[in-house]
Every structure is written in structure tokens, then in C-alpha cells.
Amino acid sequence: MVVTDLDRVDVPTISEMRAAQKLLEPHIVKTAIQQWQGHEIETRLDPATQIFLKLELFQRSGTFKMRGALLNIMALDDAARKRGVTAFSAGNHAIAVACAAQRLNTPAKVVMIQTANPARIAAAKAFGAEILFTPDGASAAALAKKLEAEEGLHFVPPFDGKATTTGTGTVGLEMIDALPDLDAVIVSIGGGGLISGIAAAIKQINPNCQLFGVEPTGNDVMSRSFSAHQAQTIDKPQTICDSLSPPYTTPYTYGVCRQFLDEIVLVNDDDVCAALAVLFRGMKLAVEP
């Protein structure tokens, strides 16, 4: 599958995302939206500017990825659920798939790299997943695909596909329902799973709201995709933003982002670290880079 700027992918509709919202409701947290106030942030902005934070770090499993993982597993028939699911991840996706599988009574074999954060490994294990280890991301992906082929496990993608984008679209619905007059939304980009859903939800309800993606300069794969007019890969991401470091985006996520994003902005690791400090001082939030 190759998607270029002339093509359109199957974007989830608002009705599809509303249906997903109802399905997910028993399993997720409707995370808070908090206005960011305080001297330090206010002195950096025009006095009329208001900033609101969608606190998805308080989602069950600690990450927005729970939404897409649940929808992918919910779409399986009984036989597929009984066989189980697999995924590969350095951390957040592994935890989300393990948590989603536990809630839906589905076995999970999750492949993680050997250098993954021990706390993330422990979290995935705590949700009952069997954890397998490989040396690097490429071998982790290969093993997950092998498990899919040889054991019939269903592969749950970390950011690709309509079900994943529909799941993250529910984040956008919660935002636009609470703040219908939003002028702009800013979302970080790794593989594009989060921003594709948020953008699809918000732009279909409020086309005048601007959507800005933010990428680390050390892994600007979506920016490169926009320049090349189709999904790209990158050899070796080099950034502190380990959760934004997949070395590729996909035709699907690229296609949704190309349709709805107004602009992508690049930030370097020094600015990322400075922002983490401002968030901690001003909002007492300890967030990932």
C-alpha cells in the first residue's frame, strides 16, 4: 500500500468514533482537561492566550495507547480472542496491550527490547502478559510477526490502522466536547497514531480549528513524509523522546495526517527538556519527553 497526496484513506467518521466511545467507556478513564495557569507560562504568552492540557498520562495503563489497543482486540471474534494477541514495543504500547488483553480476557505475548525501562517491563508483566525479549526494535517486530504467523496470534499495531486511529479519535472527541471553541490543538508525533485520531475527530467537527503536529528533530519521519508526499522511514532515530521514536510512519497514518494537519513543527531535545521543567514547576506534572 502506497498513499500519496492524491489519495484518500478510510478515515473514521464521527459516528464511528462516537460508537467507539461507547464501547471504550467501561474500560478507560475519561481523562481531565486542565487549564495551564501560573506566572511562568503566562509571561511567555500573549495575555489573551489560554492553554488547556489533556491529561492522558492519567489514562489506565498510563498512556493513550490503551484506547486503540482495546478497539483492535474488541474487533476480534471469539476464536481469535481465545488464541490471543501479540505486539512489540519499547514500553507504552506493550503496557497498553497487556492491560487491554487482561480486561478483555485475552492472552497476550508481548515482545520488548532488552534495554527497555525495567519499570515498563514490570508494568506489562503485572497485567499478565508473557514478555519475550529481543536485542532491538527490528528483531522485536520480526518476532511479533513470527508469533502472528506460527501461533495465530493477532498482531496489535502500535499506531497504524483505522481501529487505532478511531481509538485515539475518542481523545479528540473528549477535547472538542469540553472545549468546542478551540482555536488550535498541538499534538506530538511518533508514528502518527495519536495525532491522526485527534485530528480526524476535531477537524470533522470544527474545520476552523488548527492542528499542529510536533516532532523531535532527531526523528522527523512525518515531516519527511510530508516533503516526499508519501510515508517514509528513518535509519536511526536520535532523540530523548523514546516514545516518539518509531523509525517509520505508515501509509495510513500519513494519509490521515496529510488530510487534516495544518503544519508540523520540529523541536530539539534541549527545548523538550526545558518544556518538561516548565510543566513540572508550573503544573507539578512529571511527563515523558
Backbone hydrogen bonds in HBPLUS format (Angstrom, degrees):
<---DONOR---> <-ACCEPTOR-->    atom                        ^
c    i                          cat <-CA-CA->   ^        H-A-AA   ^      H-
h    n   atom  resd res      DA  || num        DHA   H-A  angle D-A-AA Bond
n    s   type  num  typ     dist DA aas  dist angle  dist       angle   num
A0007-ASP N   A0004-THR O   2.97 MM   3  5.50 164.5  2.00 120.0 125.1     1
A0011-VAL N   A0009-VAL O   2.98 MM   2  5.81 116.1  2.40 113.5  97.1     2
A0017-MET N   A0013-THR O   2.99 MM   4  6.31 155.3  2.05 149.1 155.9     3
A0018-ARG N   A0014-ILE O   2.81 MM   4  6.05 150.3  1.90 150.0 158.7     4
A0019-ALA N   A0015-SER O   2.98 MM   4  6.16 154.6  2.05 142.8 149.2     5
A0020-ALA N   A0016-GLU O   3.01 MM   4  6.24 153.5  2.08 141.4 148.7     6
A0021-GLN N   A0017-MET O   2.90 MM   4  6.10 147.3  2.00 140.3 149.4     7
A0022-LYS N   A0018-ARG O   3.21 MM   4  6.59 149.7  2.31 145.4 151.2     8
A0023-LEU N   A0019-ALA O   3.12 MM   4  6.47 156.6  2.18 147.0 153.6     9
A0024-LEU N   A0020-ALA O   2.86 MM   4  6.07 157.2  1.91 156.1 161.9    10
A0025-GLU N   A0021-GLN O   3.07 MM   4  6.01 133.8  2.29 139.1 150.1    11
A0027-HIS N   A0024-LEU O   2.77 MM   3  5.41 151.3  1.85 127.7 137.3    12
A0028-ILE N   A0024-LEU O   3.17 MM   4  6.11 132.3  2.41 157.8 166.0    13
A0055-LEU N   A0032-ALA O   2.96 MM  23  5.59 161.9  2.00 164.6 170.1    14
A0034-GLN N   A0053-LEU O   2.91 MM  19  5.19 156.6  1.97 148.5 149.8    15
A0053-LEU N   A0034-GLN O   2.77 MM  19  5.19 168.1  1.79 146.2 148.4    16
A0036-TRP N   A0051-ILE O   2.80 MM  15  5.51 166.2  1.82 148.0 152.5    17
A0042-GLU N   A0038-GLY O   2.99 MM   4  5.99 162.8  2.02 159.3 164.8    18
A0043-THR N   A0039-HIS O   2.95 MM   4  6.01 148.7  2.05 153.2 158.7    19
A0044-ARG N   A0041-ILE O   3.12 MM   3  5.35 148.6  2.22 104.1 113.6    20
A0045-LEU N   A0042-GLU O   3.35 MM   3  5.39 160.0  2.40 102.5 108.3    21
A0049-THR N   A0046-ASP O   2.91 MM   3  5.47 166.2  1.93 125.1 129.8    22
A0056-GLU N   A0054-LYS O   2.88 MM   2  5.78 138.8  2.05 106.6  94.3    23
A0058-PHE N   A0055-LEU O   3.18 MM   3  6.02 168.2  2.19 117.8 121.3    24
A0059-GLN N   A0056-GLU O   3.01 MM   3  5.12 158.0  2.06 110.8 111.9    25
A0062-GLY N   A0059-GLN O   2.69 MM   3  4.98 152.6  1.76 132.7 137.2    26
A0066-MET N   A0063-THR O   3.36 MM   3  6.26 175.5  2.36 122.7 123.8    27
A0067-ARG N   A0064-PHE O   3.04 MM   3  6.03 154.4  2.10 131.8 134.4    28
A0069-ALA N   A0065-LYS O   3.09 MM   4  6.24 165.2  2.11 155.7 160.4    29
A0070-LEU N   A0066-MET O   3.00 MM   4  6.06 162.4  2.03 148.2 152.4    30
A0071-LEU N   A0067-ARG O   3.22 MM   4  6.47 166.3  2.24 147.5 150.9    31
A0072-ASN N   A0068-GLY O   3.02 MM   4  6.19 159.8  2.06 150.5 155.8    32
A0073-ILE N   A0069-ALA O   3.13 MM   4  6.35 158.6  2.18 149.1 154.3    33
A0074-MET N   A0070-LEU O   2.79 MM   4  5.97 159.4  1.83 156.4 163.3    34
A0075-ALA N   A0071-LEU O   3.18 MM   4  6.25 136.9  2.37 140.6 149.1    35
A0076-LEU N   A0073-ILE O   3.08 MM   3  5.52 165.0  2.10 115.1 119.9    36
A0081-ARG N   A0077-ASP O   2.98 MM   4  6.27 160.7  2.02 157.2 163.2    37
A0082-LYS N   A0078-ASP O   2.96 MM   4  6.14 150.1  2.05 144.1 152.2    38
A0083-ARG N   A0079-ALA O   3.09 MM   4  6.42 149.3  2.19 143.7 151.3    39
A0084-GLY N   A0080-ALA O   3.04 MM   4  6.32 159.8  2.08 150.4 155.6    40
A0154-HIS N   A0084-GLY O   2.98 MM  70  6.42 165.3  2.00 143.8 143.6    41
A0085-VAL N   A0107-PRO O   2.89 MM  22  6.34 154.8  1.95 149.6 154.4    42
A0109-LYS N   A0085-VAL O   2.96 MM  24  6.41 159.1  2.00 157.9 163.3    43
A0086-THR N   A0154-HIS O   2.87 MM  68  5.98 153.3  1.94 143.1 142.2    44
A0156-VAL N   A0086-THR O   2.92 MM  70  6.18 164.8  1.94 171.4 174.0    45
A0111-VAL N   A0087-ALA O   2.81 MM  24  6.14 174.3  1.82 161.5 161.7    46
A0089-SER N   A0111-VAL O   3.01 MM  22  6.51 148.9  2.11 163.3 173.0    47
A0095-ILE N   A0091-GLY O   3.00 MM   4  6.27 160.0  2.04 160.0 165.7    48
A0096-ALA N   A0092-ASN O   2.94 MM   4  6.16 162.2  1.97 150.0 155.2    49
A0097-VAL N   A0093-HIS O   2.87 MM   4  6.02 167.2  1.89 154.3 157.0    50
A0098-ALA N   A0094-ALA O   3.00 MM   4  6.12 161.8  2.04 146.7 152.3    51
A0099-CYS N   A0095-ILE O   2.90 MM   4  6.08 161.4  1.94 151.1 156.2    52
A0100-ALA N   A0096-ALA O   2.82 MM   4  5.98 166.7  1.84 153.1 157.2    53
A0101-ALA N   A0097-VAL O   2.83 MM   4  5.89 162.6  1.86 149.3 154.5    54
A0102-GLN N   A0098-ALA O   3.03 MM   4  6.19 156.6  2.08 143.7 149.9    55
A0103-ARG N   A0099-CYS O   3.04 MM   4  6.31 161.2  2.07 151.2 155.7    56
A0104-LEU N   A0100-ALA O   3.04 MM   4  6.24 140.7  2.20 144.6 155.3    57
A0106-THR N   A0101-ALA O   2.83 MM   5  4.76 172.9  1.84 142.8 144.8    58
A0105-ASN N   A0102-GLN O   3.23 MM   3  5.06 165.2  2.25 103.2 105.9    59
A0130-GLU N   A0108-ALA O   2.94 MM  22  6.24 169.4  1.95 161.2 158.6    60
A0110-VAL N   A0130-GLU O   2.84 MM  20  6.17 156.1  1.90 164.5 172.5    61
A0132-LEU N   A0110-VAL O   2.92 MM  22  6.16 162.8  1.95 151.4 155.5    62
A0112-MET N   A0132-LEU O   2.79 MM  20  6.16 165.0  1.81 169.5 170.8    63
A0134-THR N   A0112-MET O   3.07 MM  22  6.45 143.2  2.21 145.0 153.9    64
A0116-ALA N   A0113-ILE O   3.03 MM   3  5.51 162.2  2.06 122.4 123.3    65
A0114-GLN N   A0134-THR O   2.87 MM  20  5.80 144.6  2.00 161.1 164.6    66
A0120-ARG N   A0117-ASN O   2.91 MM   3  5.31 125.4  2.22 109.4 123.5    67
A0121-ILE N   A0117-ASN O   3.07 MM   4  6.47 156.3  2.13 154.7 162.2    68
A0122-ALA N   A0118-PRO O   2.91 MM   4  6.11 162.4  1.95 148.6 153.3    69
A0123-ALA N   A0119-ALA O   2.96 MM   4  6.14 149.4  2.05 138.9 147.3    70
A0124-ALA N   A0120-ARG O   3.02 MM   4  6.28 161.5  2.06 150.5 154.0    71
A0125-LYS N   A0121-ILE O   3.01 MM   4  6.27 159.6  2.06 150.7 156.6    72
A0126-ALA N   A0122-ALA O   2.88 MM   4  6.04 148.0  1.99 144.0 153.1    73
A0127-PHE N   A0124-ALA O   3.29 MM   3  5.46 140.0  2.46  98.8 109.0    74
A0128-GLY N   A0125-LYS O   2.86 MM   3  5.20 159.4  1.90 114.5 118.7    75
A0140-ALA N   A0136-ASP O   2.99 MM   4  6.19 145.0  2.12 145.7 156.6    76
A0141-ALA N   A0137-GLY O   2.94 MM   4  6.18 158.8  1.99 151.7 156.0    77
A0142-ALA N   A0138-ALA O   3.04 MM   4  6.27 156.3  2.10 143.0 149.9    78
A0143-LEU N   A0139-SER O   2.96 MM   4  6.11 155.0  2.02 142.5 148.4    79
A0144-ALA N   A0140-ALA O   3.03 MM   4  6.25 161.7  2.06 149.6 154.4    80
A0145-LYS N   A0141-ALA O   3.03 MM   4  6.25 159.0  2.07 148.5 154.1    81
A0146-LYS N   A0142-ALA O   2.94 MM   4  6.17 143.3  2.07 140.4 151.2    82
A0147-LEU N   A0143-LEU O   2.89 MM   4  6.20 156.2  1.95 153.2 158.6    83
A0148-GLU N   A0144-ALA O   3.01 MM   4  6.27 148.6  2.11 142.6 151.5    84
A0149-ALA N   A0145-LYS O   2.99 MM   4  6.25 156.0  2.05 144.3 149.9    85
A0150-GLU N   A0146-LYS O   2.79 MM   4  5.89 170.5  1.80 158.9 161.7    86
A0151-GLU N   A0147-LEU O   2.94 MM   4  5.28 151.7  2.03 129.6 138.1    87
A0165-THR N   A0161-GLY O   3.08 MM   4  6.36 166.0  2.10 153.8 157.9    88
A0166-THR N   A0162-LYS O   2.76 MM   4  5.90 154.3  1.83 151.5 159.3    89
A0167-GLY N   A0163-ALA O   2.97 MM   4  6.18 150.8  2.06 141.4 149.0    90
A0168-THR N   A0164-THR O   3.01 MM   4  6.39 161.9  2.04 153.5 157.3    91
A0169-GLY N   A0165-THR O   2.81 MM   4  5.89 131.3  2.05 136.7 150.9    92
A0170-THR N   A0167-GLY O   3.15 MM   3  5.65 150.3  2.25 107.1 114.7    93
A0171-VAL N   A0168-THR O   3.01 MM   3  5.41 145.0  2.13 107.0 116.7    94
A0173-LEU N   A0169-GLY O   2.97 MM   4  6.38 151.6  2.05 148.3 156.8    95
A0174-GLU N   A0170-THR O   3.09 MM   4  6.22 159.7  2.13 139.9 144.4    96
A0175-MET N   A0171-VAL O   3.07 MM   4  6.37 149.2  2.17 145.3 154.2    97
A0176-ILE N   A0172-GLY O   2.91 MM   4  6.16 171.2  1.92 160.2 161.0    98
A0177-ASP N   A0173-LEU O   2.87 MM   4  5.87 151.0  1.96 148.8 156.6    99
A0178-ALA N   A0174-GLU O   3.27 MM   4  6.26 151.3  2.36 133.0 139.6   100
A0179-LEU N   A0175-MET O   2.82 MM   4  5.93 150.1  1.91 149.4 159.2   101
A0182-LEU N   A0179-LEU O   3.31 MM   3  5.82 143.5  2.45 128.2 124.4   102
A0210-GLN N   A0183-ASP O   2.91 MM  27  6.24 165.4  1.93 143.7 139.3   103
A0185-VAL N   A0210-GLN O   2.83 MM  25  6.28 149.0  1.92 159.3 169.1   104
A0212-PHE N   A0185-VAL O   2.88 MM  27  6.17 174.8  1.88 169.5 171.3   105
A0187-VAL N   A0212-PHE O   2.97 MM  25  6.40 160.2  2.01 164.4 170.7   106
A0214-VAL N   A0187-VAL O   2.93 MM  27  6.10 142.0  2.07 144.3 147.2   107
A0189-ILE N   A0214-VAL O   2.85 MM  25  5.78 142.5  2.00 161.6 154.1   108
A0196-SER N   A0192-GLY O   3.06 MM   4  5.80 149.8  2.15 138.8 146.9   109
A0198-ILE N   A0194-LEU O   3.11 MM   4  6.35 174.6  2.11 160.3 161.8   110
A0199-ALA N   A0195-ILE O   2.87 MM   4  5.73 162.9  1.90 144.3 150.1   111
A0200-ALA N   A0196-SER O   3.02 MM   4  6.03 158.1  2.06 139.5 145.9   112
A0201-ALA N   A0197-GLY O   3.02 MM   4  6.21 159.5  2.07 150.8 155.7   113
A0202-ILE N   A0198-ILE O   2.96 MM   4  6.11 177.3  1.97 158.4 159.0   114
A0203-LYS N   A0199-ALA O   2.90 MM   4  5.70 162.6  1.93 148.5 154.3   115
A0204-GLN N   A0200-ALA O   3.38 MM   4  6.08 147.6  2.49 128.5 135.9   116
A0205-ILE N   A0202-ILE O   3.17 MM   3  5.28 137.3  2.36  99.2 110.9   117
A0206-ASN N   A0202-ILE O   2.69 MM   4  5.72 170.8  1.70 163.5 166.9   118
A0209-CYS N   A0206-ASN O   3.05 MM   3  5.73 165.5  2.08 122.9 127.3   119
A0262-ASP N   A0211-LEU O   2.92 MM  51  5.36 160.6  1.96 145.0 151.3   120
A0213-GLY N   A0263-GLU O   2.94 MM  50  6.36 163.6  1.97 154.9 158.8   121
A0265-VAL N   A0213-GLY O   2.77 MM  52  6.16 162.4  1.80 157.0 159.8   122
A0215-GLU N   A0265-VAL O   2.94 MM  50  6.33 158.6  1.98 156.3 163.1   123
A0267-VAL N   A0215-GLU O   2.92 MM  52  6.27 153.0  1.99 155.9 163.2   124
A0219-ASN N   A0216-PRO O   3.00 MM   3  5.50 167.7  2.01 117.8 121.4   125
A0217-THR N   A0267-VAL O   2.88 MM  50  5.65 146.9  1.99 140.1 142.0   126
A0238-GLN N   A0218-GLY O   2.93 MM  20  4.57 160.1  1.97 126.9 130.2   127
A0224-ARG N   A0220-ASP O   2.96 MM   4  6.24 157.9  2.01 152.9 159.6   128
A0225-SER N   A0221-VAL O   2.97 MM   4  6.12 144.5  2.10 133.8 143.6   129
A0226-PHE N   A0222-MET O   2.90 MM   4  6.22 153.1  1.98 149.4 155.7   130
A0227-SER N   A0223-SER O   3.03 MM   4  6.33 155.5  2.09 147.1 153.6   131
A0228-ALA N   A0224-ARG O   2.87 MM   4  6.08 151.1  1.95 146.8 154.9   132
A0229-HIS N   A0225-SER O   2.79 MM   4  5.72 119.2  2.16 139.5 154.4   133
A0230-GLN N   A0225-SER O   3.17 MM   5  5.14 138.0  2.36 140.4 146.0   134
A0249-THR N   A0232-GLN O   3.27 MM  17  6.21 153.4  2.34 172.1 178.5   135
A0234-ILE N   A0247-PRO O   2.67 MM  13  4.98 148.2  1.77 149.8 148.4   136
A0242-ASP N   A0240-ILE O   2.88 MM   2  5.65 128.0  2.16 111.9  96.0   137
A0244-LEU N   A0241-CYS O   2.90 MM   3  5.29 156.5  1.95 113.3 121.1   138
A0254-TYR N   A0250-THR O   2.88 MM   4  5.90 165.3  1.90 160.2 165.3   139
A0255-GLY N   A0251-PRO O   2.85 MM   4  5.81 153.9  1.92 136.9 144.8   140
A0256-VAL N   A0252-TYR O   3.02 MM   4  6.37 157.6  2.07 156.5 161.0   141
A0257-CYS N   A0253-THR O   2.98 MM   4  6.12 169.4  1.99 151.6 155.1   142
A0258-ARG N   A0254-TYR O   2.75 MM   4  5.88 160.1  1.79 156.8 162.6   143
A0259-GLN N   A0255-GLY O   3.25 MM   4  6.33 142.1  2.40 134.3 143.0   144
A0259-GLN N   A0256-VAL O   3.14 MM   3  5.21 125.8  2.45  96.2 110.0   145
A0260-PHE N   A0256-VAL O   3.17 MM   4  6.43 145.0  2.30 148.1 157.1   146
A0261-LEU N   A0257-CYS O   2.85 MM   4  5.35 166.8  1.87 150.6 153.2   147
A0272-VAL N   A0268-ASN O   3.07 MM   4  6.40 151.1  2.15 148.3 157.4   148
A0273-CYS N   A0269-ASP O   2.95 MM   4  6.18 164.4  1.97 152.9 155.5   149
A0274-ALA N   A0270-ASP O   3.00 MM   4  6.23 153.7  2.07 144.2 151.9   150
A0275-ALA N   A0271-ASP O   2.95 MM   4  6.13 152.2  2.02 143.3 150.4   151
A0276-LEU N   A0272-VAL O   2.97 MM   4  6.33 152.0  2.05 149.8 157.6   152
A0277-ALA N   A0273-CYS O   3.13 MM   4  6.42 153.9  2.20 145.3 151.4   153
A0278-VAL N   A0274-ALA O   3.06 MM   4  6.40 154.0  2.13 146.1 153.1   154
A0279-LEU N   A0275-ALA O   2.93 MM   4  6.17 163.1  1.95 154.9 159.0   155
A0280-PHE N   A0276-LEU O   2.96 MM   4  6.17 153.3  2.03 144.4 152.0   156
A0281-ARG N   A0277-ALA O   2.88 MM   4  6.09 168.2  1.90 153.0 156.2   157
A0282-GLY N   A0278-VAL O   2.82 MM   4  5.80 162.8  1.85 149.5 155.4   158
A0283-MET N   A0279-LEU O   2.80 MM   4  5.36 154.7  1.86 135.6 143.5   159
A0284-LYS N   A0280-PHE O   2.93 MM   4  4.29 132.8  2.15 114.8 122.0   160
